[in-house]
Amino acid sequence: MELFRIKRDIPFMRNALIFNVISAVTFVAAVFFLFTRGLHLSVEFTGGTSMEVSYSQAADTTKISEKIKAIGISEVVVQAFGKAQDVVIRMPLPKVAEGAAKPSEKELNAMITAQNERVMTALKADHPDVKLQRTALVGAQVGDELMHDGVMALIFVIVGVMAYLAIRFEWKYSVSAIIANLHDVVIILGFFAFFQWEVDLAVLAAVLAVLGYSVNESVVIFDRIRENFLKMRKATVTEVIDNAITSTISRTIITHGSTQMMVLSMLLFGGPTLAGFAKALTIGICFGIYSSVFVAAAIAMWLGVRREDLIKPVAEKDETDGAVV
């Protein structure tokens, strides 16, 4: 399906250096913010307390979050789970006064109990029927394990993608696609570091989704490049790549446009629960298109991709093949 067809190829590769300089500057800025500001990790990674509460009617997670922030607990995550009436509230551990000694386990439990009571008092001001179902302590060790598992998941995805592309295409395409995909991941995290948006498990899931989404776009372009090497025998490598990108623009607009509309609806109407997930996907989709077109294809061209890399030459038949008398 095509919305439109462009008759003349757009010379993307002619300006590849300019686009990649822009990409490199953005990448360096993202790395700078990651090192200087760092990521604002959620309670799931840093440790904290968890409360499960139940309402008699559907709970409004946005209002609950605002109510808890109003009593001085700013880093709070409120999510619905199970039924619409059930909510889980994650909060950081109670803060200790600067210069004070580290509290003992008994003192920490007392501080957590007091914090939970403050939260329940605030919630019951609007809904006297709200009930506390369960409380739990998320230790720092659990957060470290989640962080470790998340990083390992990211590494396995990258290795798997490289292996897939190396088998399906050729190592030059694999290297270029991975560089482009890591470019997307670092820029997403750079945005979160710059604006100090909270990074939770939903954001990690969005980053992994962007990796797969961006790889899919690169594979579509690489497939078209391979087809063009078969059809455009006399064309140069640059002309082949320009034609491949131009001929897939309609498909790119349809798929990415429809996905972006869905993600924007989550960002605008999904509330704080889906905000981080939607922000990561929004940034990732935009930069995923950019990297697949201007980064992956350009790097493959600079690595010296050739027709012979994808299409093995057919050996000419020797006239002396067979029995010779």
Secondary structure, DSSP 8 states (H G I E B T S, - for coil): --S---SS---GGGGHHHHHHHHHHHHHHHHHHHHHT--EE-HHHH-EEEEEEE-SS---HHHHHHHHHTTT--S-EEEE-SSTTEEEEEE------TT-----HHHHHHHHHHHHHHHHHHHHTT-TT-EEEEEEEE-HHHHHHHHHHHHHHHHHHHHHHHHHHHHHS-HHHHHHHHHHHHHHHHHHHHHHHHHT-EE-HHHHHHHHHHHHHHHHHHHHHHHHHHHHHHH-TTS-HHHHHHHHHHHTHHHHHHHHHHHHHHHHHHHHHSHHHHHHHHHHHHHHHHHHHHIIIIIIHHHHHHTT--HHHHS-------TT-S---
